[in-house]
Amino acid sequence: MMDATTLSGEAIAAGSLAPARRRLSWLMLSPAVGLLAVWAFVPLAMTLVYSFRRYNLLYPERNGFVGIRNYEYLLSDPSFWTAILNTLVLVLGVLAVTIVLGTVFSLLLNQNFPGRAAARLMVIAPFFVLPPVAALIWKNLLFDPLNGFIAWLLHLAGLPAIAWFTHVPMLALMVIVAWEWTPFATLILLTALQSLDPEQLEAARMDGAGPTNRVIYIVLPHLARPAAITIMMESIFLLSIFAEILTTTAGGPGEATTTLTYLIYIRALLNFDIGGASAAGVLAIVLANIVAFFLMRAVARNLEA
């Protein structure tokens, strides 16, 4: 058997090797970390630099420093504020729909019934459809006022067809995006429901609590934390919705569905105004970080409660 002196010697040797191992670990990780840093910060730095310059791809010779003029022009442009409002309406509307439907679907799918596995698969499947494909399905197969499925149903009911992308474009866009993201909310909330202690529900039932009271006072409070996390994660992605708009409305009619992301696309790739688009991109980053900051604080308070 080894004595105490031998053991202490081995411990000292292991302790002396720990810093060397840490240095070796950092050395091996440094190429990947450096690549990620370049990937993240170089485009951000270039966007920040171009936001202070006059640079149009059609007139590359007219290039120079203009200070905050791009920001002044952007903040005085009504299109910018319309895009901000459209972005907020889209994000808040989709969040409300996905959280409500996700809660309902998770409650239903948590019950025992024949074909539950197939029903879960069908509910979650839309999340794996590519955004342009989902937008084309809704645009051509469902929302088309002449040959769409919804128009056919309205015709059977004796009602006139609706030109969705003309009369209610933002509502149509919200339906498409909510259809894509409801499975995500359902999956998170269903996972949270399965962690609920069934003995707690059984005790409430034996105490005389009905199904409605059990849902209101036990199930919904249990879902508060995962719902807050779902809202935070969805908001980050919904702020950058683009493919659905490009595929269906192209920001129209007029500016009815032009969000901040789509406004940047118009400035950069349609108007070739790299300086103005960069300024809009910087403001979009600031807005996204403000939203993320408050959402993370709200989620942190929820988790500490």
C-alpha positions, 0 to 999 in steps of 0.5 A: 500500500502507498503511504501518505508521502507517496500520495501527497507527492502524486497530488503535488505532481498532478497540481503542477500539471494542471496549469500546463494542461489548461494552457494546452487546452486553450492552445488547441481551442484557440484556432476555433475560437479565433475563427468564430471571433473573425466570423462574428466581429469582422462583418459587424465591424464592416457594417459599423464602418460603412454606416458612417460612409456614403457608399452606393454600388451604382456610384462607387466613386462617390465614397466618403465619410459622412458621419451620422448623416445616414442615421439622421436620414434613416431616423427621419424616414417614415419608412423606417418607423413603419418597418419598426411598427410592422416588426413589432406587430408581427413579432407580438402577434406571432408570439401570442398565437404560438404560445396560446396554441402551443399551450392548447396543443401540449395539453391535448397531446399530453392525454392518452388517446389512440394515435397519440404518437402520430398526432404529435408527429403531425403537430410538430412536423411544420417546424421542419418545413423550410420557410420559403416552402411553407410560404409557397404552400400557403400562398399557392395552395391555401390562400390563393383567391381563385384555386386555394383550399380556403377559397373553395371552403368559402365558396361552399359556404356561399361566401366570397373569396378573400385576396389575403395578400391584398386585403389583409397582408399582415394577418396572412403573414402572421398566419404563415409564421405562426404555423411554422413556430407553433410546433416549437412552442408545443414541443417545449411546453409538452416537454415541460408538462411531462415533468409535472408530478402526476401525484400533485394533480391526483391530490388536487383531484381528490381534494375536489378540484375539477379539470378547469381548476387543475389546469388554471392553478397547477398546470399553467403556473407550471408552464410559466417558466418554459413559456417565458423561455419559449418567448425569448427564443422565438423573439430572437428568431422572429425579429429576423423573419425574411424568407416568408416576406420575400416569397409572399408579399415582397414587403407590400402592398405598399409598405404593409408588410415591410419589416426592419429586416426587409427594409435593410434588404431593400436598401442594400440589394434593391437600392444598392445603398450600402451606407443606409442599409448598414445604418439600418443594420446597426439600429436593428442590432441595437433593437435586437439587443435591447429586446434580448436584454429585457427578455433575459431579465424577465426570464431570469426573474421568472426562474428565480421566483 
